Amino acid sequence: MGVVDKITDELDDLHAYETSPGMAAVALDLAKAIAGTDAPTAKAVAARELRSIMADLRKLAPAESKGDAVDDIAEQRAKRRAAAREQSASG
């Protein structure tokens, strides 16, 4: 898997095309530039810019709605409340 594929996958994971389509397009172009050259200086310049853009895109990415500890606690609390309501309604 090359740099273009990896950047494409990360852009998809970050929902970058929805949150910042212009930056996502530039990131993909930079990845293609890195893959398309053998000149070390050109690769280094493109990689530095790509790293900066990807860092910005990661900051702009929407927060995941599932999977962290706070979400787990909230889900457990909702289940307990539903069970308590069900028990009080039947009793």
Sequence and secondary structure as in RCSB ss.txt:
>XXXX:A:sequence
MGVVDKITDELDDLHAYETSPGMAAVALDLAKAIAGTDAPTAKAVAARELRSIMADLRKLAPAESKGDAVDDIAE
QRAKRRAAAREQSASG
>XXXX:A:secstr
  HHHHHHHHHHHTTHHHH HHHHHHHHHHHHHHHT   HHHHHHHHHHHHHHHHHHHHHS   SSSSHHHHHHH
HHHHHHHHHHHHHHH 
